């Protein structure tokens, strides 16, 4: 059995930046164990598996070690593949996730825009493990459905972090987002997820379902610019819509291949 594989750099307009995702467009559903093995072999932050079902595309996401409930950059990459290589004619693609429900991606010129549910989060006291891991106490801490979010005083703090990943791994959840007001964008962030086999994710679309509502309220604006300050970096345009958020970016193809199972 052969499966077509696309590797797409998401939230960027040039290769070797943004967040790389593998996308497999399926003719029939694969066994979960096979999908996990493919994701481990790809060794990227996420591999998306997409199967057309009537007018909806079923989508699932796997890190090298686990399946996750939501992934932004791999969903954007999947939409890019359908538009570029499968002659999808409509301006909006509807995906369905068994964990996150209906997710749409619309195309507007060179931009693809994710429409995701806003995260459900609450303010918390900062867990001591994060103070030790980052060696700096945040201004605020939040806990979302899967991630922690720590707010720090400056972009320089975010840039300089070299956290203790072993400590972060003990915190539970999917990972931890660190964020601050940006120097040239509304806010900046980084994401660390050693719990799910991703020490640092280059650009984390799903993390912005938590970041957008918090920064929209702090800055009193519903349209925001964002940059994720990983080594590869990525740029996002964000819109807060209450119970939904829109996350826009570009994508570019790195490679096209074939898996022989």
Residue pairs with C-beta under 8 A, 6 or more apart in sequence:
1 260
1 261
2 258
2 259
2 260
2 261
3 24
3 26
3 30
3 38
3 258
3 259
3 261
4 24
4 25
4 256
4 257
4 258
4 259
5 22
5 23
5 24
5 42
5 256
5 257
5 258
5 259
6 22
6 23
6 24
6 25
6 77
6 81
6 85
6 253
6 255
6 256
6 257
7 20
7 21
7 22
7 23
7 42
7 44
7 253
7 254
7 255
7 256
7 257
8 20
8 21
8 22
8 23
8 77
8 80
8 81
8 251
8 252
8 253
8 254
9 15
9 16
9 17
9 18
9 19
9 20
9 251
9 252
9 253
9 254
10 18
10 19
10 20
10 21
10 73
10 74
10 76
10 77
10 80
10 203
10 205
10 234
10 249
10 251
11 18
11 19
11 73
11 76
11 203
11 205
11 228
11 234
11 235
11 236
11 249
11 250
11 251
12 18
12 19
12 203
12 232
12 233
12 234
12 235
12 249
12 250
12 251
12 252
13 110
13 250
13 252
14 252
15 252
15 253
15 254
16 232
16 254
17 232
17 233
17 234
18 73
18 202
18 203
18 232
18 233
18 234
18 249
18 251
18 252
19 45
19 73
19 201
19 202
19 203
19 204
19 205
19 232
19 234
20 44
20 45
20 202
20 254
21 44
21 45
21 46
21 47
21 48
21 71
21 73
21 74
21 76
21 77
21 78
22 38
22 39
22 42
22 44
22 46
22 47
22 48
22 74
23 47
23 48
23 50
23 74
23 77
23 78
23 81
24 38
24 47
24 48
24 49
24 50
24 259
25 50
25 51
25 81
25 82
25 86
26 49
26 50
26 51
27 51
28 51
29 51
29 58
30 38
30 49
32 67
34 261
35 47
35 49
35 60
35 62
35 67
36 62
36 66
36 67
38 47
38 62
38 259
39 46
39 47
39 62
39 63
39 64
40 64
40 65
42 64
43 64
44 64
45 63
45 73
45 74
45 198
45 201
45 202
46 61
46 62
46 63
46 68
46 71
46 73
46 74
47 61
47 62
47 74
48 59
48 60
48 61
48 71
48 74
48 75
48 77
48 78
49 59
49 60
49 61
49 62
50 57
50 58
50 59
50 78
50 81
50 82
50 95
51 57
51 58
52 58
53 96
55 94
56 94
56 95
56 96
56 102
57 78
57 82
57 93
57 94
57 95
57 96
58 95
58 96
58 97
58 98
59 75
59 78
59 95
59 96
59 97
59 103
60 67
60 97
60 98
61 67
61 68
61 70
61 71
61 74
61 75
62 68
63 193
63 196
63 197
63 198
64 197
64 198
65 196
65 197
66 196
66 197
68 146
68 174
68 196
69 97
69 99
69 100
69 145
69 146
70 97
70 99
70 100
70 116
70 146
70 206
70 209
71 205
71 206
72 114
72 116
72 204
72 205
72 206
72 207
72 208
72 209
72 247
73 203
73 204
73 205
73 234
75 95
75 103
75 105
75 114
75 205
76 105
76 112
76 114
76 205
76 247
76 249
76 251
77 251
78 95
78 105
79 93
79 95
79 105
79 107
79 112
80 112
80 251
80 253
82 88
82 93
83 93
83 107
83 112
84 253
85 256
91 106
91 107
91 108
92 104
92 105
92 106
92 107
93 104
93 105
93 106
94 102
94 103
94 104
95 102
95 103
95 104
95 105
96 102
96 103
97 103
100 116
100 117
101 117
103 114
103 115
103 116
104 114
104 115
105 112
105 113
105 114
105 115
106 112
106 113
106 115
107 113
108 248
110 250
111 237
111 248
111 249
111 250
112 248
112 249
112 250
112 251
113 246
113 247
113 248
114 205
114 246
114 247
114 248
115 244
115 245
115 246
116 205
116 206
116 209
116 244
116 245
116 246
116 247
117 209
117 243
117 244
117 245
118 209
118 212
118 213
118 240
118 241
118 242
118 243
118 244
118 245
119 144
119 145
119 147
119 209
119 210
119 213
120 144
120 145
121 142
121 143
121 144
121 145
121 149
121 210
121 213
121 214
122 142
122 143
123 140
123 141
123 142
124 141
124 142
124 143
125 141
126 137
126 138
126 141
126 150
127 141
127 148
127 171
129 167
129 168
129 170
129 171
130 138
130 141
130 148
130 150
130 168
130 171
130 176
131 137
131 138
132 164
132 167
133 163
133 164
133 165
133 167
133 168
133 171
134 150
134 161
134 163
134 178
136 152
136 157
138 150
138 151
138 152
138 178
139 151
139 152
139 153
140 150
140 151
141 148
141 149
141 150
141 151
142 148
142 149
142 150
142 151
142 210
142 214
143 149
143 173
144 209
144 210
146 173
146 174
146 175
147 173
147 174
147 175
147 176
147 177
147 191
147 207
147 210
148 171
148 173
148 175
148 176
148 177
149 176
149 177
149 178
149 179
149 207
149 210
149 211
149 214
150 176
150 177
150 178
150 179
151 179
151 180
151 214
152 158
152 178
152 179
152 180
153 180
154 180
154 181
155 180
155 181
155 182
155 183
155 188
155 229
157 178
157 180
158 178
158 179
158 180
158 188
158 189
158 190
158 229
159 229
161 178
161 190
163 192
165 192
165 194
165 199
166 194
168 175
168 176
168 192
168 194
168 195
169 194
169 195
171 195
172 195
173 195
174 193
174 195
174 196
175 191
175 192
175 193
175 194
175 195
175 196
175 198
175 201
176 191
176 192
176 193
177 189
177 190
177 191
177 204
177 207
177 210
177 211
178 189
178 190
178 191
178 192
179 187
179 188
179 189
179 190
179 211
179 215
180 187
180 188
181 187
181 188
182 188
182 225
182 226
182 227
184 227
185 224
185 225
185 226
185 227
185 235
186 215
186 219
186 221
186 224
186 225
186 226
186 238
187 211
187 215
187 219
187 224
187 226
188 226
188 227
188 228
188 229
189 204
189 207
189 208
189 211
189 226
189 227
189 228
189 229
190 200
190 228
190 229
190 230
191 198
191 200
191 201
191 204
191 207
191 228
191 230
192 198
192 199
192 200
192 201
193 199
193 200
193 201
200 230
200 231
201 207
201 230
202 228
202 230
202 231
202 232
202 233
202 234
203 228
203 230
203 232
203 233
203 234
203 236
203 249
204 228
205 236
205 247
205 249
208 226
208 236
208 238
208 245
208 247
209 245
209 247
211 226
211 238
212 224
212 238
212 239
212 240
212 245
212 247
213 240
213 245
215 224
215 226
216 222
216 224
216 240
222 239
222 240
222 241
223 237
223 238
223 239
223 240
224 237
224 238
224 239
224 240
225 235
225 236
225 237
225 238
226 235
226 236
226 237
226 238
227 233
227 234
227 235
227 236
228 234
228 236
234 249
235 249
236 247
236 248
236 249
237 247
237 248
237 249
238 245
238 246
238 247
238 248
239 245
239 246
239 248
